[in-house]
Amino acid sequence: MDLTSYAELAVVLVNRGDRLTGLGELRRLLEEHGRSAAAERVTRRDLNALLELREELSEVFQAAARGEEEDVVERINGLLVRHPVHPQICRHDGQRWHMHLTESGRVSDALAVGSVMGLATVITTLGVDRLGVCQAAPCRNVYLDTSSNKSRRYCSERCASRANVAAYRARKRGA
């Protein structure tokens, strides 16, 4: 079971959550990330719960960026208690039997469980320092650093390029 993909869901919720102003936006986000069945079932209650979860996940990333490891773990443990994981063996699309996190119940519950369990797995296998906040001003998007040398500092190539150009121009001005 690849829980990193579940952790990426947490990143998407944090980074795109401010644009989730209605059910249409949430449905589009779910469909873009291969969750068409969930998109069909989503309700206003799910939207509200995911917006609340977004704030909590954002705090996890902010604490990680500040190097507050104990705070990150405490927050994730609290979320794990509130959103218990229910693994399930399943088979689909011609694949062998494999594990999934159950997607029964409300859409927001399934997304919360996946996001939180994914982050917990990243933290325990790679470390808290693999959760980051983009260092390109004014961007505040979050990311997972799954690089082999823990070198990621930006949420995207676009932000990395923008920061590098700004640094180059600053050096040219100083010369």
C-alpha positions as a Markdown table, in Angstrom:
| # | Residue | x | y | z |
|---|---|---|---|---|
| 1 | Met | 0.0 | 0.0 | 0.0 |
| 2 | Asp | 1.6 | 3.3 | -1.1 |
| 3 | Leu | 0.6 | 5.7 | 1.6 |
| 4 | Thr | 2.7 | 8.5 | 0.1 |
| 5 | Ser | -0.1 | 9.1 | -2.4 |
| 6 | Tyr | -2.5 | 9.5 | 0.5 |
| 7 | Ala | -0.1 | 12.0 | 2.0 |
| 8 | Glu | -0.1 | 13.9 | -1.3 |
| 9 | Leu | -3.9 | 14.3 | -0.7 |
| 10 | Ala | -3.1 | 16.3 | 2.4 |
| 11 | Val | -0.8 | 18.6 | 0.4 |
| 12 | Val | -3.6 | 19.1 | -2.2 |
| 13 | Leu | -6.2 | 19.9 | 0.5 |
| 14 | Val | -3.9 | 22.4 | 2.1 |
| 15 | Asn | -2.7 | 24.1 | -1.1 |
| 16 | Arg | -6.1 | 24.1 | -2.9 |
| 17 | Gly | -8.4 | 24.4 | 0.1 |
| 18 | Asp | -8.7 | 28.2 | -0.1 |
| 19 | Arg | -10.3 | 27.7 | -3.5 |
| 20 | Leu | -12.9 | 25.2 | -2.2 |
| 21 | Thr | -15.7 | 27.7 | -2.0 |
| 22 | Gly | -18.4 | 25.4 | -3.1 |
| 23 | Leu | -19.3 | 21.8 | -4.0 |
| 24 | Gly | -18.4 | 22.3 | -7.6 |
| 25 | Glu | -14.8 | 23.1 | -6.8 |
| 26 | Leu | -14.6 | 20.2 | -4.4 |
| 27 | Arg | -16.0 | 17.8 | -7.0 |
| 28 | Arg | -13.5 | 19.0 | -9.6 |
| 29 | Leu | -10.6 | 18.6 | -7.2 |
| 30 | Leu | -11.7 | 15.0 | -6.3 |
| 31 | Glu | -12.1 | 14.1 | -10.0 |
| 32 | Glu | -8.7 | 15.5 | -10.8 |
| 33 | His | -7.2 | 13.2 | -8.2 |
| 34 | Gly | -9.0 | 10.0 | -9.4 |
| 35 | Arg | -11.8 | 10.1 | -6.9 |
| 36 | Ser | -14.8 | 10.2 | -9.2 |
| 37 | Ala | -17.0 | 8.1 | -7.0 |
| 38 | Ala | -16.4 | 10.3 | -4.0 |
| 39 | Ala | -17.0 | 13.4 | -6.2 |
| 40 | Glu | -20.5 | 12.1 | -6.9 |
| 41 | Arg | -21.3 | 11.6 | -3.2 |
| 42 | Val | -19.9 | 14.8 | -1.7 |
| 43 | Thr | -22.1 | 17.0 | 0.3 |
| 44 | Arg | -22.0 | 20.5 | 1.9 |
| 45 | Arg | -21.2 | 18.8 | 5.2 |
| 46 | Asp | -18.2 | 17.1 | 3.6 |
| 47 | Leu | -17.0 | 20.5 | 2.3 |
| 48 | Asn | -17.2 | 22.1 | 5.7 |
| 49 | Ala | -15.4 | 19.2 | 7.3 |
| 50 | Leu | -12.6 | 19.3 | 4.7 |
| 51 | Leu | -12.2 | 23.0 | 5.2 |
| 52 | Glu | -11.7 | 22.4 | 8.9 |
| 53 | Leu | -9.3 | 19.5 | 8.2 |
| 54 | Arg | -7.4 | 21.8 | 5.8 |
| 55 | Glu | -6.7 | 24.2 | 8.7 |
| 56 | Glu | -5.5 | 21.4 | 10.9 |
| 57 | Leu | -3.3 | 20.0 | 8.3 |
| 58 | Ser | -1.9 | 23.4 | 7.5 |
| 59 | Glu | -0.9 | 23.7 | 11.2 |
| 60 | Val | 0.9 | 20.4 | 10.9 |
| 61 | Phe | 3.0 | 21.7 | 8.0 |
| 62 | Gln | 3.7 | 25.0 | 9.7 |
| 63 | Ala | 4.9 | 23.3 | 12.8 |
| 64 | Ala | 7.2 | 21.0 | 10.7 |
| 65 | Ala | 8.6 | 24.1 | 8.9 |
| 66 | Arg | 9.4 | 25.6 | 12.3 |
| 67 | Gly | 11.2 | 22.4 | 13.3 |
| 68 | Glu | 8.7 | 21.6 | 16.1 |
| 69 | Glu | 8.8 | 17.9 | 15.8 |
| 70 | Glu | 6.9 | 17.1 | 19.0 |
| 71 | Asp | 4.1 | 19.5 | 18.0 |
| 72 | Val | 3.8 | 17.8 | 14.6 |
| 73 | Val | 3.6 | 14.4 | 16.1 |
| 74 | Glu | 1.1 | 15.5 | 18.8 |
| 75 | Arg | -1.1 | 17.1 | 16.1 |
| 76 | Ile | -1.0 | 14.0 | 13.9 |
| 77 | Asn | -1.7 | 11.7 | 16.8 |
| 78 | Gly | -4.8 | 13.8 | 17.7 |
| 79 | Leu | -6.0 | 13.6 | 14.1 |
| 80 | Leu | -5.4 | 9.8 | 14.1 |
| 81 | Val | -7.6 | 9.5 | 17.2 |
| 82 | Arg | -10.4 | 11.6 | 15.6 |
| 83 | His | -10.1 | 9.8 | 12.2 |
| 84 | Pro | -9.4 | 6.2 | 12.9 |
| 85 | Val | -7.9 | 4.1 | 10.2 |
| 86 | His | -9.8 | 1.1 | 8.9 |
| 87 | Pro | -7.7 | -1.0 | 6.4 |
| 88 | Gln | -9.4 | -3.2 | 4.0 |
| 89 | Ile | -8.2 | -6.0 | 1.6 |
| 90 | Cys | -9.6 | -5.5 | -1.9 |
| 91 | Arg | -9.0 | -6.4 | -5.5 |
| 92 | His | -10.0 | -4.4 | -8.6 |
| 93 | Asp | -9.0 | -3.5 | -12.1 |
| 94 | Gly | -7.4 | -6.9 | -12.6 |
| 95 | Gln | -4.9 | -6.3 | -9.7 |
| 96 | Arg | -4.0 | -8.8 | -7.0 |
| 97 | Trp | -5.4 | -8.6 | -3.5 |
| 98 | His | -4.0 | -5.5 | -1.8 |
| 99 | Met | -4.6 | -3.1 | 1.0 |
| 100 | His | -6.7 | 0.1 | 0.9 |
| 101 | Leu | -7.9 | 2.4 | 3.6 |
| 102 | Thr | -11.6 | 1.9 | 3.6 |
| 103 | Glu | -13.6 | 4.6 | 1.8 |
| 104 | Ser | -16.9 | 3.8 | 3.3 |
| 105 | Gly | -18.9 | 6.5 | 5.3 |
| 106 | Arg | -18.8 | 10.2 | 4.5 |
| 107 | Val | -16.4 | 11.4 | 1.8 |
| 108 | Ser | -14.7 | 13.8 | 4.2 |
| 109 | Asp | -14.0 | 11.0 | 6.7 |
| 110 | Ala | -12.4 | 8.9 | 4.0 |
| 111 | Leu | -10.3 | 11.8 | 2.8 |
| 112 | Ala | -9.3 | 12.7 | 6.3 |
| 113 | Val | -8.3 | 9.2 | 7.2 |
| 114 | Gly | -6.2 | 8.9 | 4.0 |
| 115 | Ser | -4.5 | 12.3 | 4.5 |
| 116 | Val | -3.7 | 11.8 | 8.1 |
| 117 | Met | -2.5 | 8.2 | 7.7 |
| 118 | Gly | -0.4 | 9.2 | 4.7 |
| 119 | Leu | 1.3 | 12.0 | 6.7 |
| 120 | Ala | 1.8 | 9.7 | 9.7 |
| 121 | Thr | 3.6 | 7.2 | 7.4 |
| 122 | Val | 5.8 | 9.9 | 5.8 |
| 123 | Ile | 6.7 | 11.2 | 9.3 |
| 124 | Thr | 7.6 | 7.7 | 10.6 |
| 125 | Thr | 9.5 | 6.5 | 7.6 |
| 126 | Leu | 11.2 | 9.6 | 6.3 |
| 127 | Gly | 11.0 | 12.1 | 9.2 |
| 128 | Val | 9.1 | 15.2 | 10.2 |
| 129 | Asp | 11.6 | 17.4 | 8.2 |
| 130 | Arg | 10.1 | 15.9 | 5.0 |
| 131 | Leu | 7.0 | 18.1 | 5.4 |
| 132 | Gly | 7.8 | 21.6 | 4.2 |
| 133 | Val | 6.4 | 25.1 | 3.4 |
| 134 | Cys | 7.5 | 26.7 | 0.1 |
| 135 | Gln | 10.4 | 29.1 | 0.7 |
| 136 | Ala | 9.6 | 31.3 | -2.4 |
| 137 | Ala | 8.0 | 34.5 | -1.3 |
| 138 | Pro | 5.1 | 35.1 | -1.2 |
| 139 | Cys | 4.1 | 31.5 | -1.8 |
| 140 | Arg | 3.0 | 29.5 | 1.3 |
| 141 | Asn | 2.1 | 26.2 | -0.3 |
| 142 | Val | 3.2 | 23.0 | 1.4 |
| 143 | Tyr | 4.9 | 20.0 | 0.0 |
| 144 | Leu | 6.3 | 16.6 | 0.8 |
| 145 | Asp | 10.1 | 16.2 | 0.3 |
| 146 | Thr | 10.5 | 12.6 | -1.0 |
| 147 | Ser | 13.9 | 13.4 | -2.5 |
| 148 | Ser | 16.8 | 11.1 | -1.6 |
| 149 | Asn | 18.9 | 13.9 | -0.1 |
| 150 | Lys | 16.2 | 16.1 | 1.6 |
| 151 | Ser | 16.9 | 19.0 | -0.7 |
| 152 | Arg | 13.5 | 20.2 | -1.6 |
| 153 | Arg | 12.7 | 23.8 | -0.7 |
| 154 | Tyr | 9.9 | 24.8 | -3.0 |
| 155 | Cys | 6.4 | 23.5 | -3.8 |
| 156 | Ser | 6.9 | 23.5 | -7.6 |
| 157 | Glu | 9.4 | 24.2 | -10.4 |
| 158 | Arg | 7.7 | 27.5 | -11.0 |
| 159 | Cys | 8.4 | 28.7 | -7.4 |
| 160 | Ala | 12.0 | 27.4 | -7.6 |
| 161 | Ser | 12.6 | 29.2 | -10.9 |
| 162 | Arg | 11.1 | 32.4 | -9.5 |
| 163 | Ala | 13.2 | 32.3 | -6.4 |
| 164 | Asn | 16.4 | 31.5 | -8.4 |
| 165 | Val | 15.7 | 34.5 | -10.7 |
| 166 | Ala | 15.1 | 36.8 | -7.8 |
| 167 | Ala | 18.3 | 35.6 | -6.1 |
| 168 | Tyr | 20.3 | 36.1 | -9.3 |
| 169 | Arg | 18.9 | 39.6 | -9.8 |
| 170 | Ala | 19.7 | 40.5 | -6.2 |
| 171 | Arg | 23.3 | 39.3 | -6.7 |
| 172 | Lys | 23.6 | 41.4 | -9.9 |
| 173 | Arg | 22.3 | 44.5 | -8.1 |
| 174 | Gly | 24.8 | 43.9 | -5.3 |
| 175 | Ala | 27.8 | 43.5 | -7.7 |
